[in-house]
Amino acid sequence: MTTSSREIYANPWLTLREDTFRRPDGSDGLYGVIDKPDYALVIALDGDRLAMVEQYRYPLGMRRWEFVQGTAPDRAEMPAEELAARELREETGLTAATWTYLGLLDVAPGVSSQRGRAFLATDLTPGPPEREATEADMRSAWVTRAEFEERARTGEITDAQTLAAYTLLVLRSS
């Protein structure tokens, strides 16, 4: 049971709070929690090709390939399906006529309250990306499923949400 909670830090993307709580055995505990709005992740599939984006991830200090994913601006909440369509259009320029919900993903439940919903987007129409200023260096590319799996095996694709969503896609197909 939470006994107190205080905000330590906030910016347009997240808040950090410190909670004290009582465990079931009666002992007291302390927890730091990163609160971020829920995100949508999109696997855009065209035949055997998957749309991926590459961008610089500051905390890692390197560029990473991943599926389209994101949250609404300024920690806003929006319906997951709407957010998925927005992120796909924004990051790749693609729009989808068919959407399939794949499943729920918890990012890092030991430190964050953030959850994600993964979608499969098909029947795609290309268009120009509508990237935010923070995404100006983003690149997009198509990879086959075999290329994706090889890149995951060799450590070129390491984004946990991307790998988990691909697993949901594979499980749906089997």
Z-matrix of the N, CA and C atoms (Angstrom, degrees):
N
C 1 1.440
C 2 1.533 1 108.73
N 3 1.325 2 117.11 1 131.54
C 4 1.460 3 121.93 2 178.67
C 5 1.524 4 109.47 3 -72.26
N 6 1.329 5 116.59 4 129.77
C 7 1.458 6 121.42 5 179.26
C 8 1.528 7 112.15 6 -104.44
N 9 1.348 8 117.27 7 -25.27
C 10 1.459 9 120.68 8 174.08
C 11 1.527 10 108.53 9 -159.84
N 12 1.329 11 114.90 10 157.68
C 13 1.453 12 120.69 11 179.04
C 14 1.517 13 107.90 12 -150.28
N 15 1.336 14 115.98 13 135.57
C 16 1.464 15 119.02 14 177.34
C 17 1.518 16 109.53 15 -141.83
N 18 1.328 17 114.84 16 142.08
C 19 1.457 18 121.04 17 177.60
C 20 1.524 19 109.04 18 -78.73
N 21 1.328 20 115.94 19 128.80
C 22 1.457 21 122.32 20 -178.94
C 23 1.527 22 110.20 21 -96.74
N 24 1.332 23 116.33 22 -37.04
C 25 1.464 24 121.24 23 -172.35
C 26 1.522 25 108.30 24 -158.43
N 27 1.337 26 116.14 25 148.67
C 28 1.467 27 120.58 26 175.29
C 29 1.520 28 109.49 27 -149.10
N 30 1.323 29 115.76 28 145.29
C 31 1.465 30 122.53 29 170.71
C 32 1.530 31 107.00 30 -144.51
N 33 1.325 32 119.61 31 -176.98
C 34 1.473 33 119.49 32 -176.88
C 35 1.529 34 114.88 33 -64.43
N 36 1.328 35 118.94 34 -10.65
C 37 1.462 36 121.47 35 -175.94
C 38 1.515 37 114.38 36 -109.60
N 39 1.341 38 117.98 37 -25.41
C 40 1.459 39 119.58 38 -174.39
C 41 1.511 40 111.41 39 -159.59
N 42 1.329 41 114.10 40 165.83
C 43 1.464 42 121.10 41 167.67
C 44 1.523 43 107.30 42 -128.05
N 45 1.308 44 115.17 43 150.91
C 46 1.456 45 122.28 44 175.12
C 47 1.519 46 106.34 45 -118.38
N 48 1.332 47 115.04 46 125.78
C 49 1.455 48 119.13 47 179.37
C 50 1.519 49 109.55 48 -125.63
N 51 1.329 50 113.84 49 156.36
C 52 1.457 51 120.84 50 176.36
C 53 1.524 52 107.91 51 -117.81
N 54 1.318 53 115.36 52 123.18
C 55 1.457 54 121.57 53 -179.86
C 56 1.526 55 110.13 54 -113.35
N 57 1.333 56 115.40 55 141.87
C 58 1.454 57 120.01 56 165.12
C 59 1.523 58 105.82 57 -106.80
N 60 1.324 59 115.70 58 148.16
C 61 1.461 60 119.08 59 -176.53
C 62 1.522 61 110.83 60 -151.30
N 63 1.302 62 114.83 61 165.78
C 64 1.461 63 121.80 62 177.14
C 65 1.523 64 107.78 63 -110.61
N 66 1.332 65 115.97 64 125.07
C 67 1.463 66 122.15 65 178.11
C 68 1.530 67 110.15 66 -75.03
N 69 1.320 68 117.32 67 162.40
C 70 1.479 69 120.14 68 178.52
C 71 1.526 70 113.57 69 -56.51
N 72 1.352 71 117.19 70 -27.72
C 73 1.480 72 118.97 71 179.55
C 74 1.526 73 112.41 72 -83.22
N 75 1.364 74 117.16 73 0.43
C 76 1.461 75 121.10 74 178.58
C 77 1.513 76 114.78 75 95.78
N 78 1.325 77 118.63 76 -10.77
C 79 1.461 78 120.36 77 179.37
C 80 1.531 79 110.06 78 -77.70
N 81 1.338 80 114.64 79 155.07
C 82 1.463 81 120.71 80 -179.31
C 83 1.521 82 110.65 81 -89.86
N 84 1.332 83 115.62 82 151.13
C 85 1.453 84 121.25 83 178.50
C 86 1.520 85 111.58 84 -138.85
N 87 1.312 86 115.31 85 164.16
C 88 1.465 87 123.63 86 179.31
C 89 1.517 88 107.82 87 -131.05
N 90 1.334 89 117.07 88 136.11
C 91 1.455 90 120.53 89 -178.47
C 92 1.523 91 109.98 90 -141.72
N 93 1.323 92 116.47 91 136.44
C 94 1.460 93 122.57 92 170.11
C 95 1.517 94 108.05 93 -99.23
N 96 1.334 95 116.87 94 130.77
C 97 1.461 96 121.62 95 -176.32
C 98 1.523 97 109.72 96 -127.68
N 99 1.324 98 115.79 97 130.24
C 100 1.459 99 122.16 98 172.88
C 101 1.520 100 107.24 99 -93.04
N 102 1.321 101 116.24 100 117.29
C 103 1.463 102 121.05 101 176.69
C 104 1.521 103 108.89 102 -100.86
N 105 1.322 104 115.19 103 123.06
C 106 1.463 105 122.08 104 175.15
C 107 1.521 106 106.61 105 -133.11
N 108 1.314 107 117.27 106 151.81
C 109 1.462 108 117.83 107 177.41
C 110 1.531 109 110.33 108 -66.41
N 111 1.317 110 115.07 109 156.47
C 112 1.454 111 119.50 110 176.82
C 113 1.524 112 109.62 111 -62.15
N 114 1.322 113 115.59 112 153.06
C 115 1.462 114 120.99 113 -177.68
C 116 1.521 115 110.11 114 -120.81
N 117 1.313 116 115.02 115 165.75
C 118 1.461 117 122.08 116 172.16
C 119 1.519 118 107.51 117 -117.37
N 120 1.326 119 115.43 118 142.72
C 121 1.455 120 123.01 119 176.36
C 122 1.521 121 106.67 120 -123.36
N 123 1.344 122 116.19 121 138.88
C 124 1.458 123 120.73 122 -176.16
C 125 1.520 124 110.54 123 -125.26
N 126 1.330 125 115.61 124 125.71
C 127 1.458 126 121.43 125 167.72
C 128 1.521 127 105.77 126 -98.96
N 129 1.322 128 116.11 127 104.17
C 130 1.466 129 121.19 128 176.36
C 131 1.526 130 106.77 129 -87.58
N 132 1.322 131 115.97 130 118.69
C 133 1.466 132 121.97 131 -174.06
C 134 1.523 133 109.76 132 -120.04
N 135 1.317 134 114.88 133 124.66
C 136 1.468 135 122.02 134 177.86
C 137 1.532 136 107.03 135 -124.40
N 138 1.321 137 117.10 136 96.66
C 139 1.460 138 120.15 137 -174.42
C 140 1.514 139 109.28 138 67.28
N 141 1.330 140 116.09 139 -113.92
C 142 1.474 141 121.83 140 178.75
C 143 1.530 142 111.24 141 -103.45
N 144 1.328 143 117.15 142 5.19
C 145 1.469 144 121.16 143 -175.52
C 146 1.521 145 111.53 144 -101.06
N 147 1.326 146 114.62 145 139.38
C 148 1.456 147 123.33 146 177.89
C 149 1.523 148 109.07 147 -112.29
N 150 1.330 149 117.47 148 134.59
C 151 1.467 150 121.02 149 175.93
C 152 1.524 151 108.46 150 -84.21
N 153 1.331 152 115.35 151 129.90
C 154 1.459 153 120.99 152 178.23
C 155 1.529 154 109.24 153 -129.32
N 156 1.319 155 114.99 154 157.44
C 157 1.460 156 120.88 155 174.87
C 158 1.519 157 108.95 156 -124.20
N 159 1.315 158 115.18 157 149.64
C 160 1.459 159 121.54 158 176.84
C 161 1.517 160 107.62 159 -123.76
N 162 1.333 161 115.07 160 133.00
C 163 1.456 162 119.43 161 177.77
C 164 1.519 163 110.22 162 -150.15
N 165 1.318 164 114.61 163 163.54
C 166 1.457 165 120.73 164 178.16
C 167 1.519 166 108.38 165 -77.55
N 168 1.324 167 116.42 166 127.22
C 169 1.453 168 122.32 167 177.57
C 170 1.533 169 107.85 168 -107.87
N 171 1.322 170 115.19 169 102.28
C 172 1.453 171 122.32 170 -173.43
C 173 1.534 172 113.78 171 -52.34
N 174 1.345 173 120.16 172 -47.96
C 175 1.472 174 118.32 173 -178.35
C 176 1.526 175 113.41 174 -58.27
N 177 1.325 176 117.53 175 -30.52
C 178 1.464 177 121.16 176 178.85
C 179 1.522 178 112.58 177 -89.64
N 180 1.338 179 116.21 178 -20.36
C 181 1.464 180 120.54 179 -178.28
C 182 1.520 181 112.62 180 71.42
N 183 1.334 182 116.91 181 30.11
C 184 1.465 183 120.05 182 -178.88
C 185 1.525 184 110.87 183 -156.65
N 186 1.314 185 114.68 184 164.20
C 187 1.456 186 121.63 185 176.76
C 188 1.533 187 108.30 186 -84.17
N 189 1.331 188 116.40 187 142.20
C 190 1.469 189 121.48 188 -178.70
C 191 1.525 190 110.23 189 -136.11
N 192 1.326 191 116.01 190 143.23
C 193 1.466 192 123.15 191 174.17
C 194 1.525 193 108.21 192 -91.35
N 195 1.341 194 115.42 193 137.89
C 196 1.458 195 120.54 194 -179.67
C 197 1.518 196 109.56 195 -158.54
N 198 1.323 197 116.47 196 169.38
C 199 1.451 198 120.53 197 171.95
C 200 1.526 199 108.69 198 -75.88
N 201 1.305 200 115.27 199 158.07
C 202 1.460 201 121.89 200 175.35
C 203 1.527 202 108.33 201 -54.97
N 204 1.331 203 116.23 202 131.71
C 205 1.463 204 119.85 203 178.17
C 206 1.511 205 109.84 204 -163.18
N 207 1.309 206 116.02 205 153.57
C 208 1.452 207 118.76 206 177.27
C 209 1.506 208 113.19 207 172.82
N 210 1.326 209 113.69 208 176.28
C 211 1.463 210 123.11 209 178.93
C 212 1.523 211 108.65 210 -117.43
N 213 1.309 212 115.65 211 168.29
C 214 1.465 213 120.91 212 175.36
C 215 1.527 214 108.95 213 -73.18
N 216 1.327 215 117.00 214 153.62
C 217 1.468 216 120.01 215 -179.53
C 218 1.531 217 113.09 216 -61.82
N 219 1.316 218 115.08 217 150.50
C 220 1.469 219 123.65 218 173.43
C 221 1.530 220 113.53 219 55.19
N 222 1.321 221 116.99 220 39.64
C 223 1.462 222 123.92 221 177.20
C 224 1.525 223 113.08 222 59.99
N 225 1.325 224 117.29 223 22.39
C 226 1.465 225 120.56 224 178.39
C 227 1.528 226 109.82 225 -71.03
N 228 1.300 227 115.98 226 154.89
C 229 1.464 228 122.11 227 174.76
C 230 1.529 229 107.34 228 -103.64
N 231 1.326 230 116.54 229 142.25
C 232 1.456 231 120.91 230 174.25
C 233 1.515 232 108.78 231 -150.32
N 234 1.333 233 117.96 232 157.22
C 235 1.470 234 119.39 233 -180.00
C 236 1.526 235 110.94 234 -56.09
N 237 1.329 236 115.62 235 139.17
C 238 1.466 237 121.58 236 -174.24
C 239 1.534 238 112.45 237 -57.55
N 240 1.324 239 117.99 238 -41.72
C 241 1.460 240 120.88 239 -178.97
C 242 1.528 241 111.01 240 -63.86
N 243 1.317 242 115.94 241 -41.01
C 244 1.461 243 121.83 242 178.63
C 245 1.531 244 110.60 243 -65.79
N 246 1.321 245 116.15 244 -42.88
C 247 1.460 246 121.63 245 178.91
C 248 1.532 247 110.39 246 -64.07
N 249 1.323 248 117.49 247 -41.15
C 250 1.468 249 121.39 248 179.31
C 251 1.528 250 110.56 249 -60.43
N 252 1.320 251 117.38 250 -46.96
C 253 1.471 252 121.24 251 -180.00
C 254 1.527 253 110.63 252 -63.58
N 255 1.323 254 116.39 253 -39.96
C 256 1.469 255 121.20 254 178.82
C 257 1.522 256 111.23 255 -62.71
N 258 1.339 257 116.28 256 -48.09
C 259 1.466 258 120.39 257 -178.26
C 260 1.533 259 111.68 258 -64.53
N 261 1.329 260 117.54 259 -40.79
C 262 1.457 261 120.57 260 179.13
C 263 1.519 262 110.87 261 -61.36
N 264 1.321 263 116.86 262 -47.86
C 265 1.469 264 121.90 263 179.65
C 266 1.529 265 110.89 264 -63.76
N 267 1.343 266 115.43 265 -44.10
C 268 1.457 267 120.85 266 -177.28
C 269 1.531 268 111.66 267 -63.44
N 270 1.324 269 116.99 268 -48.82
C 271 1.463 270 120.44 269 -172.12
C 272 1.529 271 114.37 270 -84.23
N 273 1.336 272 118.18 271 -27.96
C 274 1.473 273 119.94 272 -176.11
C 275 1.522 274 114.08 273 -123.49
N 276 1.322 275 117.91 274 -19.05
C 277 1.453 276 121.21 275 -173.85
C 278 1.521 277 112.88 276 85.82
N 279 1.318 278 116.77 277 -3.95
C 280 1.461 279 120.49 278 -178.27
C 281 1.528 280 111.61 279 -80.81
N 282 1.333 281 115.51 280 146.20
C 283 1.457 282 121.49 281 167.63
C 284 1.526 283 106.40 282 -122.50
N 285 1.321 284 116.53 283 150.97
C 286 1.463 285 121.54 284 -176.66
C 287 1.519 286 110.20 285 -121.51
N 288 1.323 287 115.91 286 138.91
C 289 1.461 288 120.83 287 175.37
C 290 1.525 289 111.54 288 -87.77
N 291 1.342 290 116.87 289 -23.92
C 292 1.462 291 120.69 290 -177.19
C 293 1.525 292 109.91 291 -125.28
N 294 1.330 293 114.89 292 129.53
C 295 1.459 294 122.04 293 179.93
C 296 1.525 295 109.54 294 -123.68
N 297 1.332 296 116.15 295 135.66
C 298 1.460 297 122.19 296 177.25
C 299 1.519 298 108.20 297 -129.79
N 300 1.319 299 115.84 298 126.48
C 301 1.467 300 120.49 299 176.95
C 302 1.521 301 108.92 300 -75.03
N 303 1.338 302 116.63 301 128.32
C 304 1.466 303 121.65 302 -179.38
C 305 1.525 304 113.29 303 -99.07
N 306 1.335 305 117.46 304 -36.36
C 307 1.456 306 118.18 305 179.73
C 308 1.511 307 114.27 306 156.59
N 309 1.324 308 113.90 307 177.60
C 310 1.457 309 124.33 308 -176.67
C 311 1.521 310 110.01 309 -100.02
N 312 1.336 311 116.12 310 137.95
C 313 1.463 312 122.19 311 179.35
C 314 1.529 313 109.30 312 -126.72
N 315 1.321 314 117.01 313 131.81
C 316 1.464 315 121.46 314 172.12
C 317 1.520 316 107.10 315 -98.74
N 318 1.316 317 116.52 316 124.03
C 319 1.462 318 121.42 317 -173.51
C 320 1.523 319 112.04 318 -65.05
N 321 1.299 320 116.75 319 -63.20
C 322 1.473 321 122.45 320 -178.20
C 323 1.520 322 107.02 321 -150.44
N 324 1.340 323 117.73 322 77.13
C 325 1.463 324 120.89 323 -171.34
C 326 1.522 325 115.00 324 -62.42
N 327 1.303 326 117.74 325 -11.78
C 328 1.459 327 120.17 326 175.89
C 329 1.517 328 113.39 327 -79.65
N 330 1.339 329 117.45 328 -16.08
C 331 1.467 330 120.29 329 -177.70
C 332 1.527 331 113.79 330 -136.97
N 333 1.328 332 118.20 331 -15.01
C 334 1.462 333 120.05 332 -173.68
C 335 1.521 334 112.25 333 -133.95
N 336 1.319 335 115.57 334 145.19
C 337 1.464 336 121.61 335 175.99
C 338 1.534 337 111.87 336 -85.70
N 339 1.316 338 118.21 337 -6.24
C 340 1.462 339 121.98 338 -174.53
C 341 1.525 340 112.51 339 -65.85
N 342 1.333 341 115.09 340 138.03
C 343 1.456 342 122.40 341 176.35
C 344 1.523 343 107.99 342 -129.79
N 345 1.322 344 115.13 343 154.79
C 346 1.458 345 119.58 344 -179.73
C 347 1.510 346 111.80 345 -128.96
N 348 1.302 347 114.51 346 153.14
C 349 1.454 348 120.84 347 174.89
C 350 1.512 349 108.24 348 -118.54
N 351 1.334 350 115.19 349 126.26
C 352 1.463 351 121.39 350 -176.97
C 353 1.520 352 109.73 351 -99.04
N 354 1.340 353 114.85 352 138.21
C 355 1.460 354 121.95 353 -178.87
C 356 1.520 355 110.05 354 -130.12
N 357 1.318 356 115.18 355 150.40
C 358 1.456 357 123.31 356 170.31
C 359 1.519 358 106.87 357 -102.94
N 360 1.325 359 116.02 358 126.84
C 361 1.471 360 121.99 359 178.68
C 362 1.523 361 108.67 360 -113.52
N 363 1.329 362 117.22 361 126.07
C 364 1.461 363 122.15 362 179.38
C 365 1.529 364 109.47 363 -134.43
N 366 1.328 365 115.48 364 179.26
C 367 1.475 366 121.13 365 -175.06
C 368 1.533 367 108.41 366 54.60
N 369 1.319 368 114.56 367 61.98
C 370 1.470 369 123.03 368 -169.41
C 371 1.526 370 112.32 369 -90.25
N 372 1.332 371 114.49 370 146.35
C 373 1.461 372 122.60 371 174.16
C 374 1.519 373 107.42 372 -124.07
N 375 1.353 374 117.63 373 126.28
C 376 1.475 375 119.11 374 179.94
C 377 1.525 376 112.07 375 -76.91
N 378 1.327 377 114.27 376 157.01
C 379 1.454 378 123.13 377 175.93
C 380 1.514 379 107.99 378 -166.07
N 381 1.319 380 117.68 379 179.81
C 382 1.466 381 119.60 380 179.78
C 383 1.533 382 111.41 381 -77.93
N 384 1.340 383 117.51 382 139.99
C 385 1.473 384 119.96 383 175.36
C 386 1.526 385 110.61 384 -62.63
N 387 1.321 386 116.53 385 155.62
C 388 1.473 387 123.00 386 178.24
C 389 1.523 388 108.68 387 -123.96
N 390 1.316 389 116.35 388 53.02
C 391 1.464 390 121.64 389 -171.93
C 392 1.519 391 112.84 390 -67.77
N 393 1.330 392 113.67 391 146.82
C 394 1.462 393 121.08 392 173.21
C 395 1.524 394 108.69 393 -73.80
N 396 1.314 395 116.73 394 163.74
C 397 1.469 396 121.20 395 -179.94
C 398 1.523 397 111.62 396 -56.59
N 399 1.334 398 117.24 397 -35.26
C 400 1.471 399 120.69 398 -179.07
C 401 1.530 400 111.88 399 -71.64
N 402 1.328 401 117.49 400 -9.96
C 403 1.463 402 121.92 401 -179.73
C 404 1.528 403 112.24 402 -109.65
N 405 1.326 404 116.94 403 15.15
C 406 1.464 405 121.11 404 -174.34
C 407 1.521 406 113.09 405 -59.10
N 408 1.323 407 117.42 406 -29.73
C 409 1.470 408 120.15 407 -178.71
C 410 1.531 409 112.86 408 -91.71
N 411 1.327 410 117.21 409 5.63
C 412 1.467 411 121.16 410 -178.20
C 413 1.522 412 110.48 411 -69.51
N 414 1.329 413 114.70 412 142.68
C 415 1.465 414 121.34 413 173.78
C 416 1.518 415 107.76 414 -121.38
N 417 1.325 416 116.35 415 151.86
C 418 1.458 417 119.90 416 174.26
C 419 1.515 418 109.18 417 -125.77
N 420 1.328 419 115.76 418 152.71
C 421 1.464 420 120.96 419 -179.52
C 422 1.526 421 108.61 420 -157.91
N 423 1.311 422 114.83 421 158.03
C 424 1.460 423 121.81 422 173.79
C 425 1.519 424 108.51 423 -98.06
N 426 1.323 425 116.35 424 138.76
C 427 1.468 426 121.72 425 173.01
C 428 1.526 427 107.54 426 -132.45
N 429 1.314 428 116.19 427 148.17
C 430 1.462 429 118.96 428 175.06
C 431 1.522 430 108.82 429 -75.74
N 432 1.310 431 115.62 430 164.92
C 433 1.459 432 119.08 431 177.95
C 434 1.525 433 110.28 432 -62.22
N 435 1.328 434 117.38 433 -38.44
C 436 1.476 435 120.06 434 178.15
C 437 1.527 436 110.62 435 -63.60
N 438 1.346 437 117.51 436 -41.02
C 439 1.473 438 120.76 437 177.42
C 440 1.530 439 110.51 438 -64.70
N 441 1.323 440 116.86 439 -41.40
C 442 1.460 441 120.70 440 178.40
C 443 1.526 442 109.82 441 -58.44
N 444 1.334 443 116.09 442 -50.39
C 445 1.465 444 119.84 443 -177.41
C 446 1.523 445 111.95 444 -62.74
N 447 1.322 446 117.75 445 -37.33
C 448 1.466 447 120.78 446 177.35
C 449 1.532 448 110.35 447 -66.65
N 450 1.322 449 117.15 448 -42.69
C 451 1.463 450 120.84 449 178.58
C 452 1.527 451 111.27 450 -64.87
N 453 1.315 452 117.34 451 -34.95
C 454 1.464 453 120.37 452 176.49
C 455 1.531 454 109.86 453 -68.33
N 456 1.329 455 116.49 454 -42.45
C 457 1.475 456 120.29 455 179.75
C 458 1.522 457 111.93 456 -62.51
N 459 1.337 458 117.13 457 -37.82
C 460 1.469 459 120.81 458 -175.58
C 461 1.531 460 112.90 459 -87.80
N 462 1.333 461 117.67 460 -1.98
C 463 1.462 462 120.27 461 178.29
C 464 1.511 463 114.72 462 85.71
N 465 1.323 464 118.25 463 10.71
C 466 1.470 465 119.61 464 175.59
C 467 1.529 466 110.35 465 -76.10
N 468 1.327 467 117.31 466 -33.75
C 469 1.464 468 122.27 467 174.52
C 470 1.525 469 106.40 468 -107.22
N 471 1.346 470 115.86 469 115.55
C 472 1.463 471 120.65 470 -176.38
C 473 1.525 472 113.48 471 -127.29
N 474 1.312 473 118.06 472 -4.10
C 475 1.458 474 121.10 473 -178.80
C 476 1.531 475 109.39 474 -61.52
N 477 1.320 476 116.45 475 118.74
C 478 1.466 477 121.14 476 -174.20
C 479 1.521 478 112.19 477 -61.62
N 480 1.333 479 117.88 478 -39.18
C 481 1.460 480 120.33 479 179.93
C 482 1.526 481 110.86 480 -65.54
N 483 1.331 482 116.38 481 -40.27
C 484 1.459 483 121.15 482 178.27
C 485 1.520 484 110.67 483 -62.43
N 486 1.324 485 116.75 484 -46.58
C 487 1.458 486 120.61 485 -179.28
C 488 1.533 487 111.12 486 -66.05
N 489 1.321 488 117.57 487 -39.74
C 490 1.468 489 120.55 488 179.00
C 491 1.525 490 111.05 489 -67.08
N 492 1.329 491 117.03 490 -41.32
C 493 1.467 492 120.08 491 179.47
C 494 1.524 493 110.88 492 -65.25
N 495 1.331 494 116.82 493 -38.63
C 496 1.462 495 119.54 494 177.61
C 497 1.533 496 109.73 495 -63.17
N 498 1.310 497 116.93 496 -38.17
C 499 1.464 498 120.48 497 176.06
C 500 1.524 499 110.30 498 -60.62
N 501 1.331 500 117.99 499 -42.58
C 502 1.466 501 120.49 500 176.81
C 503 1.527 502 111.09 501 -61.20
N 504 1.343 503 116.99 502 -38.55
C 505 1.459 504 120.87 503 177.36
C 506 1.532 505 110.46 504 -63.66
N 507 1.318 506 116.66 505 -46.30
C 508 1.470 507 120.86 506 179.59
C 509 1.525 508 110.67 507 -62.20
N 510 1.327 509 117.99 508 -43.36
C 511 1.464 510 121.51 509 179.39
C 512 1.530 511 111.48 510 -63.85
N 513 1.324 512 116.61 511 -35.23
C 514 1.458 513 120.88 512 178.55
C 515 1.529 514 110.44 513 -67.02
N 516 1.320 515 115.90 514 -33.73
C 517 1.460 516 121.48 515 -177.03
C 518 1.527 517 113.29 516 -80.58
N 519 1.338 518 117.34 517 -17.43
C 520 1.475 519 119.01 518 -174.48
C 521 1.512 520 112.42 519 -91.58
